[in-house]
């Protein structure tokens, strides 16, 4: 018989499972955290990876970052293809949808470059 039949008994089981999961997790360490394009961790990158970013590399990185409605993404092609998270893309699709053309449900493909709508 499942705990769904005895909802008052599932609370301690859930609490015990959560405590066990927390006990098994280690401390997460960020590599270098978040840094701005005008202040990269150049010394740490050189020491750890043997790479020092130059101005051209940082410019290319900066120009590939995009701000979208509700989040951010990265340009991955010269044609404007953007890599982002699902909830950001869904928000853009919903904003571009109409009652007659629900892009979030129906999907969308463009055969010809430049035949699309810009994301709001």
FIKELUM-633251 format. One line per 3 residues: number of its first residue (from 1); for each residue x, y, z of N, C-alpha, C, O. Coordinates in pm, whole numbers. Example, Ala and Ser with C-alpha at 12.3 -4.5 7.8 and 13.67 -1.06 7.14 Angstrom:
<sites>
1> 1319,-569,780,1230,-450,780,1320,-330,780,1424,-332,846 ~ 1285,-225,708,1367,-106,714,1290,3,787,1341,114,804
</sites>
This chain:
<sites>
1> 85,-117,0,0,0,0,90,124,0,191,126,69 ~ 53,225,-75,136,345,-87,104,445,23,1,435,91 ~ 194,542,39,172,648,136,59,742,94,9,819,176
4> 17,736,-32,-94,819,-78,-221,786,1,-308,871,17 ~ -232,661,48,-349,620,125,-341,669,269,-442,675,339 ~ -219,702,314,-197,748,450,-116,877,449,1,876,487
7> -177,990,405,-102,1115,390,-39,1163,519,65,1228,515 ~ -99,1132,635,-43,1177,762,89,1108,795,165,1157,878 ~ 119,995,731,242,921,756,355,959,659,470,922,682
10> 323,1029,553,427,1059,453,518,1174,496,630,1183,447 ~ 473,1262,586,554,1376,630,689,1335,686,791,1387,641 ~ 694,1242,785,824,1201,840,914,1133,737,1036,1149,741
13> 856,1058,646,934,992,542,999,1095,450,1117,1083,415 ~ 922,1196,410,975,1302,324,1084,1378,397,1188,1407,338 ~ 1063,1411,524,1163,1483,603,1290,1400,617,1400,1454,604
16> 1278,1272,643,1394,1184,656,1468,1173,523,1591,1176,522 ~ 1396,1162,412,1459,1154,281,1533,1284,248,1643,1280,194 ~ 1473,1399,281,1539,1527,256,1664,1541,340,1767,1588,290
19> 1658,1502,468,1775,1509,556,1886,1418,505,2003,1455,507 ~ 1850,1300,459,1949,1206,405,2014,1261,279,2135,1250,261 ~ 1933,1320,191,1987,1377,67,2082,1493,97,2187,1505,34
22> 2046,1578,194,2134,1689,232,2264,1638,294,2369,1698,272 ~ 2258,1531,369,2377,1476,432,2474,1420,328,2595,1422,348 ~ 2422,1371,218,2506,1312,114,2568,1415,20,2666,1386,-49
25> 2513,1534,17,2566,1635,-74,2689,1699,-14,2695,1725,106 ~ 2786,1724,-99,2907,1792,-55,2893,1941,-76,2791,1990,-125 ~ 2994,2010,-38,2996,2154,-58,3032,2182,-203,3130,2128,-254
28> 2953,2264,-270,2979,2300,-409,3076,2417,-413,3061,2514,-338 ~ 3174,2408,-500,3271,2515,-515,3263,2571,-655,3274,2498,-754 ~ 3242,2702,-664,3240,2766,-795,3383,2783,-843,3474,2806,-763
31> 3403,2772,-973,3536,2785,-1030,3588,2927,-1010,3684,2947,-936 ~ 3527,3022,-1073,3564,3162,-1057,3443,3249,-1034,3457,3371,-1023 ~ 3327,3191,-1026,3207,3269,-1002,3170,3354,-1122,3201,3320,-1236
34> 3105,3462,-1094,3059,3554,-1198,3159,3667,-1208,3203,3722,-1107 ~ 3196,3702,-1330,3287,3814,-1350,3242,3894,-1470,3178,3841,-1561 ~ 3276,4021,-1469,3237,4110,-1579,3341,4103,-1690,3455,4061,-1669
37> 3300,4144,-1808,3391,4137,-1923,3509,4232,-1910,3614,4210,-1970 ~ 3492,4338,-1832,3603,4433,-1816,3696,4397,-1700,3793,4467,-1675 ~ 3666,4287,-1630,3750,4246,-1518,3755,4094,-1507,3710,4037,-1407
40> 3810,4027,-1609,3816,3881,-1606,3923,3834,-1506,4017,3908,-1477 ~ 3909,3711,-1454,4010,3657,-1364,4131,3604,-1442,4159,3485,-1441 ~ 4201,3693,-1510,4310,3655,-1601,4418,3572,-1533,4464,3472,-1588
43> 4458,3612,-1414,4564,3539,-1343,4521,3396,-1312,4597,3302,-1333 ~ 4397,3380,-1262,4346,3247,-1229,4332,3162,-1355,4362,3042,-1352 ~ 4286,3221,-1465,4274,3146,-1591,4411,3100,-1640,4426,2987,-1688
46> 4511,3186,-1628,4646,3151,-1671,4703,3039,-1583,4760,2943,-1634 ~ 4687,3051,-1452,4741,2951,-1360,4674,2816,-1375,4740,2712,-1373 ~ 4542,2816,-1390,4469,2689,-1393,4464,2625,-1531,4474,2503,-1544
49> 4449,2709,-1637,4428,2654,-1772,4538,2690,-1872,4537,2641,-1985 ~ 4634,2774,-1831,4740,2813,-1923,4688,2904,-2033,4740,2902,-2145 ~ 4587,2982,-2003,4521,3067,-2103,4502,3206,-2046,4449,3223,-1936
52> 4545,3305,-2120,4521,3444,-2082,4435,3508,-2190,4480,3521,-2304 ~ 4313,3550,-2157,4227,3610,-2259,4280,3747,-2303,4318,3829,-2220 ~ 4281,3768,-2434,4322,3900,-2484,4196,3982,-2513,4084,3933,-2500
55> 4215,4106,-2553,4102,4197,-2577,4009,4145,-2686,3887,4159,-2676 ~ 4066,4086,-2792,3983,4035,-2902,3894,3920,-2855,3777,3912,-2892 ~ 3949,3831,-2773,3872,3718,-2720,3760,3769,-2630,3647,3722,-2639
58> 3792,3864,-2544,3691,3920,-2454,3583,3995,-2531,3466,3990,-2494 ~ 3621,4065,-2639,3521,4133,-2722,3427,4033,-2788,3306,4053,-2792 ~ 3484,3923,-2841,3400,3819,-2904,3305,3758,-2802,3188,3733,-2832
61> 3354,3736,-2682,3270,3681,-2576,3159,3779,-2540,3043,3740,-2528 ~ 3193,3905,-2523,3095,4008,-2487,2988,4023,-2595,2870,4036,-2564 ~ 3031,4021,-2720,2936,4040,-2830,2847,3918,-2854,2746,3928,-2923
64> 2883,3804,-2799,2800,3684,-2817,2696,3670,-2706,2609,3583,-2716 ~ 2703,3752,-2604,2604,3747,-2496,2484,3833,-2534,2500,3945,-2583 ~ 2365,3780,-2513,2243,3853,-2547,2150,3860,-2428,2146,3769,-2344
67> 2077,3967,-2420,1976,3986,-2316,1840,3967,-2382,1806,4034,-2479 ~ 1763,3874,-2329,1630,3846,-2380,1528,3885,-2274,1563,3910,-2159 ~ 1404,3890,-2313,1298,3919,-2218,1297,3810,-2111,1263,3695,-2140
70> 1332,3845,-1991,1329,3748,-1882,1457,3673,-1856,1461,3589,-1767 ~ 1563,3700,-1931,1688,3627,-1907,1796,3661,-2007,1797,3769,-2067 ~ 1887,3567,-2024,2000,3589,-2113,2025,3465,-2197,1963,3361,-2176
73> 2115,3478,-2290,2152,3366,-2376,2283,3397,-2444,2348,3497,-2416 ~ 2322,3309,-2535,2445,3325,-2611,2417,3303,-2758,2347,3209,-2795 ~ 2472,3390,-2841,2461,3369,-2986,2551,3252,-3024,2667,3247,-2983
76> 2497,3158,-3101,2577,3043,-3143,2591,3035,-3295,2651,2941,-3346 ~ 2537,3133,-3367,2555,3137,-3511,2548,3282,-3558,2496,3369,-3489 ~ 2601,3305,-3675,2595,3437,-3735,2456,3475,-3782,2431,3591,-3814
79> 2365,3378,-3785,2227,3403,-3829,2134,3437,-3715,2014,3456,-3736 ~ 2187,3445,-3595,2103,3483,-3482,2048,3369,-3399,1962,3391,-3314 ~ 2096,3246,-3421,2052,3134,-3339,2105,3155,-3197,2224,3180,-3177
82> 2015,3145,-3098,2049,3174,-2960,2032,3048,-2875,1935,2974,-2889 ~ 2129,3026,-2788,2122,2919,-2689,2079,2982,-2557,2143,3075,-2508 ~ 1970,2931,-2500,1920,2985,-2374,1845,2875,-2301,1842,2761,-2347
85> 1785,2907,-2189,1708,2810,-2111,1565,2799,-2164,1514,2889,-2232 ~ 1502,2687,-2132,1367,2659,-2181,1268,2768,-2140,1189,2813,-2223 ~ 1271,2810,-2015,1172,2907,-1969,1189,3042,-2038,1091,3116,-2052
88> 1309,3076,-2081,1331,3201,-2154,1273,3189,-2295,1202,3278,-2341 ~ 1304,3078,-2362,1251,3055,-2497,1098,3048,-2494,1032,3102,-2583 ~ 1042,2982,-2393,896,2971,-2384,834,3108,-2367,730,3137,-2426
91> 895,3193,-2286,843,3329,-2268,842,3406,-2398,747,3479,-2427 ~ 948,3391,-2478,954,3459,-2608,847,3404,-2703,781,3482,-2772 ~ 830,3271,-2706,727,3211,-2792,587,3257,-2752,504,3284,-2838
94> 563,3265,-2622,432,3309,-2576,407,3455,-2612,295,3493,-2646 ~ 511,3538,-2603,496,3679,-2637,471,3699,-2786,404,3794,-2826 ~ 526,3609,-2870,508,3620,-3015,380,3553,-3063,341,3571,-3179
97> 314,3477,-2978,194,3403,-3017,72,3493,-3023,62,3595,-2955 ~ -20,3451,-3107,-151,3514,-3115,-255,3404,-3094,-221,3286,-3086 ~ -380,3443,-3085,-484,3343,-3069,-489,3250,-3191,-516,3131,-3178
100> -463,3305,-3309,-466,3226,-3432,-337,3148,-3454,-338,3047,-3525 ~ -227,3192,-3397,-97,3130,-3421,-25,3113,-3288,53,3199,-3247 ~ -52,3002,-3221,7,2975,-3090,141,2904,-3110,146,2782,-3126
103> 248,2981,-3109,381,2925,-3136,432,2839,-3022,515,2751,-3044 ~ 384,2861,-2902,426,2779,-2790,371,2637,-2802,439,2541,-2765 ~ 250,2621,-2854,190,2488,-2870,220,2425,-3005,246,2304,-3012
106> 216,2505,-3111,228,2450,-3246,372,2439,-3296,398,2369,-3393 ~ 464,2507,-3230,601,2507,-3279,615,2597,-3399,519,2658,-3446 ~ 737,2606,-3448,761,2697,-3560,891,2661,-3628,991,2634,-3561
109> 891,2661,-3758,1013,2640,-3836,1017,2745,-3945,915,2776,-4008 ~ 1134,2798,-3968,1152,2897,-4072,1247,2840,-4176,1362,2810,-4144 ~ 1202,2826,-4298,1286,2771,-4404,1380,2875,-4462,1488,2842,-4510
112> 1339,2998,-4458,1418,3106,-4519,1472,3198,-4411,1398,3242,-4323 ~ 1600,3226,-4418,1661,3315,-4321,1596,3453,-4330,1568,3502,-4439 ~ 1572,3515,-4216,1510,3646,-4215,1358,3643,-4225,1294,3747,-4238
115> 1300,3522,-4221,1157,3507,-4235,1089,3493,-4098,980,3436,-4088 ~ 1152,3544,-3994,1096,3526,-3860,1070,3659,-3792,1095,3766,-3846 ~ 1022,3647,-3672,997,3764,-3590,1107,3777,-3487,1158,3678,-3435
118> 1143,3900,-3457,1241,3923,-3352,1177,3896,-3217,1060,3925,-3196 ~ 1255,3841,-3127,1203,3817,-2993,1184,3949,-2920,1268,4038,-2930 ~ 1074,3962,-2848,1049,4088,-2775,1149,4108,-2664,1143,4208,-2593
</sites>
